[in-house]
């Protein structure tokens, strides 16, 4: 999206009526420690940790145990300073502001030794009037207070009652009282991430000088008028009028491709003013709407706004405008208690399929455009259409949302409150109010954002008493909850943005929670709203484990990242599953054991006597387990979209936890730190495919459902094949008659008692496997799916597979021609640290030959790939 809120513009005009002058203060500053013993240059935007690392004063903070070793950095009070000259005569400007787009977090700001203000909210834009302080040559100082010490101080000051939790679980090795500071909540640690409470100027900082009036920023909302059946555009422009008399002029709005041009007269009174304009889009032109990935195009229109004001004052703004509607549908369902919970985009019900986004790095200055593009491209490459920006991280940078607009990724946007209760004193609430207004105005023009959500799991935390609150005090916490999320956040959101729904929490029971005073006794009710679901003990191959809910916005299983990812931050003594490093990196209680216990249900554990081989094999097996678990669960949710069984169903969303990693560690992610695809991400390509055959068993009967995300009905034929583990030739093949899978539905295509299937080729459950796919007129419409008839640790006839690969280059990609000597489950191609992804991976190889493509993300060669390639399949680890 071309929109840049709060643009740095040296705008038109000359002499005293020039609209504005702007001076960026980005670049090199001086950073010093609290006692002055350390002084060094550091970049802005940036943070203290990265400045120390870039000057080789510390190692990579992610290396081994450095999250503990470098705790001293966040406990110190650092100061940023810079001397700068103003390249224009400041005396000729009526107003001069110092603007911080983001300060992390608690500071006092001084200009020329004069205190000009304080900051205490990482998510808020700060503007300080420095008209009377700024000179030709200036010294700016930003004095930071340790966020850890500040949070503890704030908690102590809140003496009337506790606001839990005080500290994270000890396994997270984190800091305490993060709920008392408006800062990235996971920066004090999480169950997948380290504790690095950063300090620094993390976004743009600049000086703006202006006369008469200044356009601070503008935002807009496309609105569809159902009655008139036409599109309108609401535009808000925020001015600071420093003239002592009103300023008049004209506004011209142009959207050429929609043959829309409108002119307005405006008069601005002195002070801070908002101009609201209502633009009717030409009804004679067809407006192409924005659609999510897989459902249509992401069409946008260039808009230009000219402000021609008194005394030759001119402003010009450009933006990309997208048109789309979003509705959250909560209505009765025939045959089921409760209400639906699904989203319609442009009037069409859409199954939300995707994942949850966490911050891509503990140090935001490392999250470059390339990092974002790599991660978000991997989202659509895996057939996802949605990301939930989780509430314990940050409101992402503009470019994140611009890429989501372009790629068609819907965003469920949490506000930054997670897994905690929060204070509601006046200063905290005022800070939150400014934060919320700031973020909604910045983000609401993005079509990708389809809903706001007040917090992550705080309704559940309170009502299910995660923090062992004395029930006598429950009313106090309920009052605080309603005050913060309903009377403050919700009120501001609905006042600023009427174009998308607001959900108070996730999970929540939606309108049921509202009726029950905004807090339901059981926010995990599967008949209402969304649920989060985790169960690491039950057998994940048994679909009956999973909730037949309306919408599942979190679920998942852990795995370890690949050895090539871990190798960069570890040393040889760390390379075993029970090493001190492996335990240190695991921030989820008993997580390493849980992975092995789940894997052991269906697989033999690695048996190599070579410690390094055993470690690599265990990493591989955790990825196999994770991929297979999330596949089974996601397929269950997708096939539940159209049916009610035992009064439950109509599932319309599956967002697994989690998409990406913040560092190199075991976690629920499908993308490793650095972007490498785990086996789960390759599986997601298939289980999120727009047309999917799903196989499962129920009471000894094998079923296949066809699931379609398409907008049109689909004519298909189902092919079911039985394979023996001991042979590369299928034992038998069954082709059904033609079926119609209706648009946006899941339908039963096939059922057969397993005993009947086994008659083919004298199969037993242990000796055979089922594969199936959808086609039309011999043209493949879906990828081939499979169903295991028994645990693979009980498989009979599996031989060690010798798999060879011949690599050749084909334009920008590389072709891997594979050949196997035997049926091979979970074939894994790994080229180590060479960045890129395969067209498929982790697959079941039931035929002698298969061709796979490798798409490199950086320049590589055939010889480099040949030297790096390692092929593993399941029998290699025994």
C-alpha positions in Angstrom: 0.0 0.0 0.0 1.3 3.4 -0.9 -0.1 5.1 2.2 2.5 6.4 4.5 1.0 7.8 7.6 3.0 10.7 9.2 5.1 11.2 6.1 8.4 13.0 6.1 7.7 15.7 3.5 9.5 18.9 2.8 6.4 20.2 1.2 5.7 22.7 -1.6 6.3 26.4 -1.4 9.1 28.8 -0.6 9.8 31.4 2.0 7.7 31.8 5.1 4.6 30.2 3.7 6.4 26.9 2.9 4.2 24.2 4.3 6.8 22.4 6.4 10.4 21.6 6.9 11.5 18.2 8.2 14.8 17.0 9.6 15.3 13.3 10.2 17.3 12.4 13.3 17.8 8.8 12.2 21.4 7.6 11.9 24.2 7.4 14.4 23.7 8.5 18.0 25.9 8.1 21.1 24.8 5.5 23.7 26.2 5.3 27.3 25.5 3.1 30.2 24.1 4.3 33.5 27.5 4.9 35.2 29.2 6.1 32.0 31.6 3.1 31.9 30.5 2.2 28.5 30.0 4.6 25.6 29.5 3.6 22.0 27.9 4.7 18.7 24.5 3.2 18.0 22.0 3.3 15.1 18.5 4.8 15.3 16.1 3.1 14.7 17.7 0.5 16.9 18.3 -0.8 20.4 21.1 -1.1 23.0 21.6 -4.8 22.5 22.2 -4.5 18.8 24.5 -1.5 19.2 26.7 -3.5 21.6 26.6 -6.5 19.2 27.5 -4.4 16.1 30.5 -3.0 18.0 31.6 -6.5 19.0 31.2 -5.6 22.7 28.9 -8.7 23.1 28.4 -11.9 21.2 25.2 -12.7 19.3 22.6 -12.4 22.0 21.0 -15.6 20.7 24.2 -17.6 21.1 23.9 -20.4 23.7 23.1 -19.0 27.1 23.5 -15.3 26.3 19.9 -14.5 27.2 21.1 -15.1 30.8 24.6 -13.7 30.4 23.4 -10.4 29.0 20.6 -9.8 31.5 22.7 -6.9 32.9 21.9 -4.9 29.7 18.2 -4.6 30.4 18.8 -3.9 34.1 20.9 -0.8 33.3 19.6 2.7 32.6 21.0 3.7 29.2 21.1 7.2 27.6 20.9 8.0 23.8 22.4 11.4 22.8 23.0 13.3 19.6 24.3 16.7 18.6 22.6 18.1 15.4 22.4 21.3 13.4 19.1 22.5 12.0 19.6 23.4 8.4 17.0 26.2 8.4 16.3 29.2 10.5 14.1 28.0 13.3 13.1 31.5 14.3 11.0 31.8 11.1 8.7 28.9 12.0 5.7 29.3 14.2 5.8 25.7 15.5 8.6 23.2 15.8 7.8 19.6 17.0 10.1 16.7 17.9 8.3 13.5 16.9 9.0 10.0 18.0 7.1 7.3 16.1 8.3 4.7 18.7 10.3 4.8 21.9 11.1 1.6 23.8 10.0 2.5 26.4 10.4 4.5 29.6 12.4 7.7 29.1 12.9 11.4 29.9 13.7 13.5 26.8 15.9 16.5 27.1 16.8 19.1 24.4 19.6 21.5 25.2 19.4 20.4 28.9 15.7 21.3 29.1 13.3 18.4 29.9 10.7 18.4 27.2 8.7 15.3 28.2 8.5 11.7 29.1 7.6 8.4 27.4 6.3 5.2 28.9 4.5 3.4 26.0 6.3 1.6 23.3 3.2 1.5 21.1 2.4 5.3 21.1 3.5 8.1 18.9 5.0 11.1 20.9 5.1 14.7 19.7 6.8 17.3 21.8 6.6 21.1 21.2 10.2 22.3 21.1 9.5 25.7 19.5 10.9 27.7 22.5 13.9 25.3 23.1 15.3 24.4 19.7 18.4 26.3 18.4 20.6 26.3 15.4 22.9 23.7 17.1 21.3 21.3 19.5 22.0 18.4 21.9 19.2 15.8 22.4 19.3 13.3 25.2 16.9 10.4 25.7 17.4 9.0 29.2 16.1 5.4 29.5 15.0 3.7 32.6 15.4 -0.1 32.8 12.1 -1.6 31.8 12.5 -4.4 34.3 13.1 -2.0 37.2 10.3 0.3 36.1 7.8 -2.6 35.9 8.7 -3.8 39.4 8.4 -0.2 40.6 5.0 0.2 39.1 3.8 -3.1 40.6 5.0 -2.0 44.1 3.2 1.3 43.7 0.0 -0.6 43.0 -0.3 -1.5 46.6 -4.1 -1.8 47.0 -4.3 -5.2 45.4 -2.2 -7.6 43.3 -2.4 -7.7 39.6 -1.3 -11.2 38.6 0.7 -12.9 37.3 3.7 -11.5 39.1 6.4 -13.5 37.3 6.5 -16.0 34.4 7.1 -19.7 35.1 10.8 -20.4 36.0 11.3 -22.5 32.9 10.9 -19.3 30.9 13.9 -17.7 32.6 12.1 -14.3 32.3 11.5 -11.1 34.1 8.5 -10.1 36.3 5.6 -7.6 36.2 5.5 -7.2 32.4 1.8 -6.3 32.7 2.7 -3.0 34.4 4.6 -1.7 31.4 3.2 -0.9 27.9 5.9 -2.7 26.1 6.1 -5.9 24.0 4.9 -8.4 26.5 6.9 -11.3 25.3 10.2 -9.3 25.6 10.2 -10.4 29.3 10.1 -14.0 28.0 7.4 -16.5 26.8 7.1 -20.2 26.4 8.7 -20.0 23.0 11.0 -17.0 23.4 13.8 -15.5 25.4 13.9 -12.5 27.8 15.5 -9.5 26.1 13.7 -6.4 27.5 15.2 -4.0 25.0 15.8 -0.2 25.3 16.1 2.1 22.3 14.5 4.4 19.8 12.9 1.7 17.7 11.1 3.8 15.1 11.6 7.0 13.2 12.5 10.2 15.0 12.4 13.6 13.4 11.8 17.4 13.7 9.0 19.1 11.9 8.7 22.9 11.6 5.7 24.6 10.1 3.8 27.9 9.7 0.0 28.6 9.5 -1.1 25.0 9.6 0.3 21.5 9.1 -1.3 18.2 8.0 -0.1 15.8 10.6 -1.6 12.7 9.0 -4.7 11.3 7.3 -6.6 8.1 7.2 -9.6 6.7 5.4 -12.3 4.0 5.4 -14.1 2.6 2.3 -17.8 2.0 3.3 -20.4 0.1 1.3 -23.9 1.6 1.3 -26.2 -1.5 1.1 -29.3 0.5 0.5 -27.9 2.7 -2.3 -25.6 -0.2 -3.5 -22.7 2.1 -3.8 -19.2 2.7 -2.4 -18.3 5.7 -0.3 -15.0 6.8 1.2 -14.7 8.5 4.6 -11.4 10.5 4.8 -10.1 12.0 8.0 -7.3 14.6 7.9 -5.6 15.7 11.1 -4.4 19.4 11.1 -2.5 21.5 13.6 -3.5 25.2 12.8 -1.0 27.5 14.4 -2.3 30.6 12.7 -4.3 33.0 14.9 -7.1 33.2 12.4 -9.0 30.5 10.4 -7.4 29.0 7.4 -9.6 28.3 4.3 -9.1 26.5 1.1 -10.1 23.7 -1.2 -9.6 19.9 -1.1 -9.6 18.0 -4.4 -9.8 14.2 -4.2 -9.0 12.2 -7.3 -9.3 8.4 -8.0 -8.7 8.4 -11.8 -9.5 4.7 -12.5 -12.9 5.1 -10.8 -13.5 8.3 -12.7 -14.0 10.0 -9.3 -13.0 13.6 -8.7 -14.6 15.7 -6.0 -13.8 19.2 -4.6 -14.6 20.5 -1.2 -14.3 23.9 0.6 -12.9 23.8 4.1 -12.3 26.2 6.9 -9.9 25.3 9.7 -10.2 27.1 13.0 -7.0 27.6 15.1 -5.9 24.6 17.1 -5.8 20.8 16.4 -8.6 20.1 13.9 -10.0 17.0 12.1 -11.5 17.4 8.7 -13.9 14.7 7.7 -14.8 14.3 4.0 -17.3 11.9 2.5 -16.5 10.8 -1.1 -19.2 9.1 -3.3 -17.6 6.8 -5.8 -18.9 7.0 -9.3 -21.8 4.5 -9.6 -21.3 4.0 -13.3 -17.9 2.4 -12.8 -17.6 -1.2 -11.5 -15.5 -1.2 -8.4 -13.3 -4.3 -8.2 -13.1 -5.5 -4.6 -10.2 -6.8 -2.6 -10.3 -10.5 -1.9 -8.2 -12.8 0.4 -5.6 -15.1 -1.2 -7.3 -17.9 -3.1 -10.6 -16.1 -3.5 -9.8 -13.4 -6.0 -7.6 -10.4 -6.8 -6.2 -7.8 -4.4 -7.2 -4.8 -6.6 -6.4 -1.4 -5.3 -6.9 2.1 -6.7 -4.5 5.1 -6.6 -6.0 8.1 -4.8 -4.5 11.6 -4.7 -5.6 14.4 -2.3 -4.7 18.0 -2.9 -5.1 20.6 -0.2 -4.9 24.1 -1.6 -5.2 26.5 1.3 -4.7 30.3 2.0 -1.4 32.0 1.4 -0.4 29.5 -1.2 -0.2 26.6 1.3 -0.4 23.3 -0.6 -0.3 19.7 0.6 -0.5 16.6 -1.5 -1.1 13.0 -0.2 -1.3 9.8 -2.2 -2.6 6.4 -1.1 -3.8 3.1 -2.4 -7.5 2.5 -1.7 -8.9 -1.0 -1.5 -12.6 -1.8 -1.3 -14.0 -4.8 0.6 -16.6 -5.5 3.2 -16.3 -7.7 6.3 -19.0 -9.2 8.5 -18.7 -11.4 11.6 -21.7 -13.7 11.4 -23.1 -15.0 14.8 -26.5 -16.5 14.2 -28.5 -19.7 15.1 -27.6 -23.0 13.4 -30.2 -25.6 12.6 -29.7 -28.7 14.8 -27.1 -27.1 17.1 -27.3 -25.0 20.2 -25.4 -21.8 20.3 -24.4 -19.5 17.4 -22.2 -19.6 14.3 -18.9 -17.7 14.3 -17.5 -17.0 10.8 -16.5 -14.1 8.6 -18.0 -13.0 5.3 -15.8 -11.0 2.9 -17.7 -9.1 0.2 -20.8 -11.2 1.3 -19.0 -14.6 0.8 -18.5 -16.9 3.7 -14.8 -17.7 4.0 -13.0 -20.4 6.0 -10.1 -18.7 7.7 -7.0 -20.9 7.3 -3.7 -19.9 8.6 -1.6 -19.4 11.6 -0.6 -17.0 14.5 2.1 -14.4 14.0 4.6 -13.5 16.8 7.4 -10.9 16.6 10.0 -12.1 14.0 12.9 -11.1 16.3 13.6 -9.9 19.8 15.4 -7.0 18.2 13.0 -5.2 15.8 15.8 -3.4 13.9 16.7 -6.9 12.5 13.2 -7.3 11.0 14.0 -5.9 7.5 11.7 -5.7 4.4 13.4 -8.9 3.2 12.7 -10.8 6.4 9.0 -9.8 6.3 8.6 -10.6 2.6 10.2 -14.0 3.1 7.9 -14.9 6.0 4.7 -13.5 4.4 5.4 -15.1 1.0 5.7 -18.4 2.8 2.2 -17.8 4.2 0.5 -17.7 0.8 2.9 -20.3 -0.6 1.4 -22.7 2.0 -2.2 -21.8 0.8 -3.0 -19.8 4.0 -5.3 -16.8 3.9 -5.1 -15.5 7.5 -2.7 -14.5 10.2 -3.6 -13.6 13.7 -1.2 -10.9 15.0 -1.0 -12.2 18.5 -1.5 -9.9 21.5 1.8 -10.5 23.3 4.0 -9.0 20.7 3.8 -5.7 18.8 1.5 -3.8 16.4 3.5 -4.6 13.3 5.3 -2.1 11.1 3.5 -0.5 8.2 5.2 -2.7 5.7 3.8 -5.9 7.3 0.3 -4.7 6.6 1.1 -3.3 3.2 2.5 -6.8 2.3 -0.7 -8.5 3.7 -2.8 -6.1 1.5 -0.8 -7.1 -1.6 -0.7 -10.8 -0.9 -4.3 -11.2 0.2 -3.5 -12.2 3.8 -6.4 -11.4 6.2 -5.2 -10.2 9.6 -7.0 -10.8 12.9 -5.4 -8.0 14.9 -5.1 -8.3 18.7 -4.4 -5.4 20.9 -1.2 -5.9 22.9 -2.5 -7.5 26.1 -1.8 -11.2 26.7 -2.1 -13.9 29.4 -2.4 -11.4 32.3 -4.6 -9.1 34.3 -3.8 -5.4 33.9 -3.9 -2.3 36.1 -6.6 0.3 35.4 -5.3 3.4 37.2 -5.8 6.7 35.4 -2.3 7.1 34.0 -2.3 3.5 32.6 -5.7 3.9 31.1 -4.8 7.3 29.5 -1.7 5.7 28.0 -3.8 2.8 26.6 -6.4 5.2 25.2 -3.7 7.1 23.3 -2.1 3.9 22.1 -5.4 2.4 20.8 -6.4 5.6 19.0 -3.0 5.9 17.5 -2.9 2.3 16.2 -6.5 2.3 14.9 -5.9 5.5 12.9 -2.6 4.1 11.6 -4.0 0.8 10.5 -7.7 1.0 9.7 -7.2 1.8 6.0 -5.7 -1.6 5.4 -8.2 -4.1 3.9 -6.2 -7.0 5.2 -7.2 -6.3 8.8 -10.7 -7.9 9.2 -11.2 -7.8 12.9 -9.9 -6.2 16.1 -9.5 -8.3 19.2 -9.1 -6.8 22.7 -6.6 -9.3 24.2 -5.2 -12.8 24.1 -6.7 -15.3 26.6 -7.5 -12.8 29.4 -11.2 -13.6 29.6 -10.2 -17.2 30.0 -7.4 -16.4 32.5 -9.9 -14.5 34.7 -12.9 -16.7 34.5 -11.0 -20.0 34.8 -8.9 -18.5 37.5 -5.5 -19.2 36.1 -3.9 -17.1 38.8 -5.7 -18.5 41.9 -7.5 -15.2 42.7 -9.4 -15.2 46.0 -13.1 -15.4 44.9 -13.9 -12.7 47.3 -11.9 -10.3 45.1 -13.2 -11.5 41.7 -15.6 -8.6 41.3 -12.7 -6.2 41.4 -10.9 -7.9 38.6 -14.1 -8.3 36.6 -14.7 -4.5 37.0 -11.1 -3.8 35.8 -11.5 -6.2 32.8 -14.7 -4.4 31.6 -13.2 -1.0 32.3 -10.1 -1.7 30.2 -11.4 -3.7 27.3 -15.0 -2.6 27.0 -15.3 1.0 28.4 -11.9 2.0 27.1 -10.5 0.0 24.2 -13.8 -1.1 22.6 -15.3 2.4 22.9 -12.3 4.0 21.2 -12.2 1.3 18.4 -15.9 1.6 17.6 -15.6 5.4 17.6 -12.6 5.4 15.2 -13.6 2.5 12.9 -17.1 1.4 11.9 -16.0 -0.9 9.1 -14.9 -4.1 10.9 -16.0 -6.1 14.0 -14.4 -5.9 17.5 -14.0 -9.0 19.6 -13.3 -8.5 23.3 -10.9 -11.4 23.7 -9.6 -14.6 22.1 -10.9 -17.1 23.0 -14.4 -15.7 23.7 -18.0 -16.7 23.4 -18.7 -13.7 21.2 -22.2 -12.4 21.8 -22.8 -14.9 24.6 -19.9 -13.3 26.5 -21.4 -9.9 25.9 -24.8 -11.0 27.3 -23.0 -12.4 30.3 -21.4 -9.1 31.2 -18.5 -9.5 28.8 -17.1 -12.5 30.6 -18.5 -16.1 30.2 -18.0 -18.7 32.9 -16.5 -20.9 30.2 -15.0 -18.9 27.3 -14.0 -22.3 25.7 -17.7 -23.2 24.9 -17.5 -24.9 21.5 -21.0 -23.7 20.5 -20.0 -20.0 20.6 -17.1 -17.8 19.4 -13.6 -19.1 19.0 -11.5 -21.6 21.1 -7.9 -22.3 21.8 -7.1 -26.0 22.1 -3.9 -27.8 23.3 -3.5 -31.4 24.4 -0.1 -33.0 24.3 -1.0 -36.2 26.1 -3.8 -37.6 24.1 -3.1 -39.4 20.8 -3.1 -36.7 18.1 -3.9 -39.3 15.4 -7.3 -39.7 17.0 -9.5 -37.0 15.6 -12.0 -37.5 18.4 -9.5 -35.7 20.7 -10.2 -32.3 19.0 -13.1 -29.9 19.7 -15.8 -29.7 17.0 -15.9 -25.9 17.6 -17.1 -23.0 15.5 -13.6 -21.5 15.1 -10.2 -22.6 16.4 -7.9 -19.7 16.6 -5.0 -21.5 18.4 -3.9 -25.2 18.4 -0.6 -26.9 17.9 2.3 -29.1 18.9 6.0 -28.4 19.4 9.0 -29.6 17.4 12.7 -28.8 17.2 14.2 -26.6 14.4 16.6 -28.2 12.0 20.2 -28.8 13.0 21.5 -26.2 10.5 19.4 -23.6 12.4 20.6 -24.6 15.9 24.2 -25.0 14.8 24.6 -21.3 14.3 24.0 -20.6 18.1 25.4 -23.6 19.7 28.6 -25.7 20.1 29.4 -29.4 20.0 28.7 -30.1 23.6 25.1 -28.8 23.1 24.3 -31.3 20.4 22.2 -33.8 22.3 18.6 -33.9 23.2 19.3 -33.9 27.0 22.1 -31.3 27.0 22.1 -28.3 29.2 21.5 -26.2 26.0 18.5 -28.3 24.9 16.9 -27.9 28.3 17.7 -24.2 28.5 16.2 -23.5 25.1 13.0 -25.3 26.0 10.7 -22.7 27.7 7.6 -24.9 27.9 7.4 -27.1 31.0 8.3 -30.7 30.2 8.1 -29.8 26.5 11.0 -32.0 25.4 9.5 -35.1 27.1 6.1 -34.3 25.7 7.4 -34.4 22.2 9.0 -37.8 22.7 5.9 -39.2 24.4 3.7 -38.1 21.6 6.1 -39.4 19.0 6.4 -42.7 20.8 2.7 -43.4 20.4 3.3 -44.1 16.7 7.0 -44.2 16.0 10.1 -46.0 17.3 12.4 -43.5 18.9 15.9 -43.1 17.3 18.3 -45.8 18.1 21.7 -44.6 16.9 24.6 -44.9 19.3 26.3 -41.9 17.7 25.2 -38.9 19.9 25.1 -36.4 17.0 23.2 -38.8 14.7 20.8 -39.5 17.5 20.2 -35.7 18.1 19.6 -35.1 14.4 17.3 -38.1 14.1 15.3 -36.9 17.2 15.0 -33.4 15.6 13.7 -35.1 12.5 11.2 -37.2 14.4 9.8 -34.3 16.4 9.1 -32.5 13.1 7.4 -35.7 11.7 5.3 -35.9 14.9 4.4 -32.2 14.8 3.5 -32.2 11.1 1.3 -35.3 11.3 -0.5 -34.1 14.5 -1.3 -30.7 13.1 -2.3 -32.3 9.7 -4.8 -34.6 11.5 -6.2 -31.8 13.6 -6.5 -29.3 10.7 -8.1 -31.8 8.4 -10.7 -32.5 11.1 -11.6 -28.8 11.4 -11.8 -28.3 7.6 -14.1 -31.3 7.1 -16.3 -30.0 9.9 -17.3 -26.8 8.0 -20.6 -28.0 6.6 -21.9 -30.6 9.0 -23.5 -30.8 12.5 -22.7 -34.1 14.3 -24.0 -34.7 17.8 -25.2 -31.0 17.7 -21.7 -29.7 17.0 -19.9 -28.4 14.0 -19.8 -25.7 11.4 -16.1 -25.0 12.0 -15.1 -22.0 9.9 -11.6 -21.2 11.0 -8.3 -23.0 11.7 -5.3 -20.9 12.8 -2.6 -23.1 14.2 -0.1 -21.9 16.7 2.4 -20.6 15.5 3.7 -19.5 12.2 7.2 -18.1 12.9 10.0 -18.3 15.5 11.6 -15.4 17.4 14.9 -17.3 18.0 16.4 -20.8 17.4 14.6 -23.0 19.8 11.9 -25.8 20.1 8.5 -24.2 19.6 5.1 -24.7 17.9 6.3 -22.8 14.8 6.2 -24.1 11.2 8.8 -21.6 10.0 12.2 -21.6 11.8 14.1 -18.5 12.8 15.5 -17.3 9.5 12.5 -18.6 7.5 13.4 -22.2 6.8 10.4 -24.4 6.4 9.8 -27.2 8.9 8.0 -30.3 7.8 4.8 -28.8 9.1 4.9 -25.9 6.7 5.2 -28.3 3.8 2.2 -30.3 5.1 0.3 -27.0 5.5 0.6 -26.5 1.7 -1.5 -29.7 1.4 -3.9 -29.5 4.3 -4.8 -25.8 3.5 -5.1 -26.5 -0.3 -8.3 -25.0 -1.8 -9.5 -28.5 -2.8 -8.7 -31.2 -0.3 -9.6 -34.9 0.1 -9.6 -35.9 3.8 -9.5 -39.5 5.0 -10.4 -40.7 8.5 -11.8 -43.7 10.3 -14.8 -44.0 12.5 -15.9 -47.3 14.2 -14.0 -49.4 11.7 -15.2 -47.5 8.6 -12.9 -45.5 6.4 -14.3 -42.2 5.0 -13.1 -39.7 2.5 -14.5 -36.1 2.5 -14.0 -33.6 -0.2 -13.4 -30.0 1.1 -13.7 -27.0 -1.3 -12.9 -23.3 -0.8 -13.9 -22.5 -4.3 -16.7 -20.1 -5.2 -18.1 -22.4 -7.8 -19.2 -26.1 -7.7 -16.6 -28.6 -8.6 -17.0 -31.9 -10.5 -14.6 -34.5 -9.2 -13.7 -38.1 -9.3 -12.0 -39.8 -6.2 -9.3 -42.3 -6.7 -8.4 -44.6 -3.7 -5.3 -46.8 -3.8 -4.1 -49.5 -1.5 -0.3 -49.8 -1.2 1.8 -52.5 0.5 4.7 -51.1 2.6 6.8 -53.8 0.9 6.1 -52.8 -2.8 6.4 -49.8 -5.0 3.4 -51.0 -7.1 -0.1 -50.3 -5.8 -2.1 -53.4 -4.9 -5.3 -52.0 -6.2 -7.0 -48.9 -7.2 -10.7 -47.8 -7.0 -12.1 -44.9 -9.0 -15.5 -43.5 -8.0 -18.2 -42.0 -10.1 -18.4 -38.2 -10.6 -19.3 -36.1 -7.5 -20.2 -32.5 -7.2 -18.6 -30.7 -4.3 -20.6 -27.6 -3.8 -18.9 -24.2 -3.5 -17.5 -23.6 0.0 -18.6 -27.0 1.4 -17.3 -30.2 2.8 -19.1 -33.4 1.6 -18.7 -37.1 2.1 -17.4 -38.8 -1.1 -16.6 -42.3 0.1 -17.0 -44.8 2.9 -15.9 -48.4 3.1 -15.4 -50.7 6.1 -11.6 -51.1 6.7 -12.1 -54.9 6.7 -13.3 -54.6 3.0 -10.3 -52.4 2.1 -7.9 -55.0 3.6 -9.2 -57.7 1.3 -7.2 -56.1 -1.5 -3.9 -57.9 -1.8 -4.3 -59.8 1.5 -3.5 -56.6 3.4 -3.4 -56.3 7.2 -3.6 -52.9 8.9 0.1 -53.2 9.6 1.2 -54.1 6.1 -0.7 -51.5 4.0 -1.4 -47.8 3.6 -4.2 -46.0 1.7 -3.7 -43.0 -0.6 -6.3 -41.0 -2.4 -6.7 -37.9 -4.6 -9.3 -35.9 -6.6 -9.3 -35.5 -10.3 -11.5 -34.5 -13.2 -11.1 -35.9 -16.8 -7.8 -37.5 -15.7 -6.5 -34.1 -14.6 -5.2 -34.0 -11.0 -7.2 -31.4 -9.0 -5.7 -32.1 -5.5 -2.5 -33.4 -4.2 -2.4 -37.0 -3.0 -3.4 -37.5 0.6 -2.9 -40.7 2.7 -4.2 -42.5 5.7 -2.2 -44.8 7.9 -4.1 -48.0 9.0 -1.8 -48.5 11.9 1.0 -46.9 13.9 4.2 -46.8 11.8 6.1 -48.5 14.7 3.9 -51.5 13.9 4.4 -51.3 10.1 5.2 -54.7 8.5 7.2 -54.9 5.3 8.9 -51.4 5.5 12.4 -51.7 4.1 15.3 -49.3 4.4 14.9 -47.0 1.4 18.0 -46.1 -0.6 17.0 -42.7 -2.2 19.2 -41.0 -4.8 18.9 -37.5 -6.2 20.1 -36.1 -9.5 20.1 -32.3 -9.4 19.8 -30.1 -12.5 19.1 -26.4 -12.9 15.9 -25.1 -14.6 15.9 -21.3 -14.9 15.8 -19.9 -11.4 15.0 -23.3 -9.7 16.7 -26.6 -9.3 15.2 -30.0 -10.2 15.7 -32.9 -7.9 15.0 -36.2 -9.7 14.6 -38.7 -6.9 14.6 -42.5 -7.1 13.9 -44.9 -4.2 14.5 -48.6 -3.7 11.5 -49.0 -1.4 8.3 -47.3 -0.1 9.6 -44.4 2.1 7.5 -42.5 4.6 8.3 -38.9 5.5 11.1 -38.4 2.9 13.0 -35.3 4.1 15.3 -33.3 1.7 17.6 -31.0 3.6 20.2 -28.7 2.1 21.5 -27.4 5.4 21.9 -23.6 5.5 21.3 -22.9 1.8 18.3 -20.6 1.9 15.3 -21.7 -0.1 12.3 -24.1 -0.1 11.3 -27.2 -1.9 8.1 -27.7 -3.9 7.2 -30.5 -1.5 9.0 -32.3 1.4 8.3 -34.7 4.2 6.2 -36.8 1.7 5.3 -40.4 1.4 7.1 -41.9 -1.5 5.0 -44.9 -2.9 6.5 -44.7 -6.4 10.0 -45.4 -7.6 10.6 -41.9 -9.1 9.5 -38.4 -8.0 10.6 -35.0 -9.2 10.8 -32.1 -6.7 11.8 -28.5 -7.3 14.0 -26.3 -5.1 13.4 -22.6 -5.1 16.6 -20.8 -3.8 16.2 -17.5 -1.9 19.8 -16.6 -2.6 22.3 -17.4 -5.3 23.4 -21.1 -5.1 24.7 -23.7 -7.5 24.2 -27.4 -8.5 27.5 -28.4 -6.8 26.7 -26.5 -3.6 23.3 -28.3 -3.4 24.9 -31.7 -4.1 27.4 -31.2 -1.3 24.8 -30.0 1.2 21.9 -32.5 0.4 21.0 -35.0 3.0 18.0 -37.3 2.4 16.2 -38.9 5.4 13.2 -41.1 5.6 11.6 -42.8 8.5 13.6 -46.1 8.4 16.9 -44.2 8.5 16.5 -43.4 12.1 16.2 -47.0 13.3 
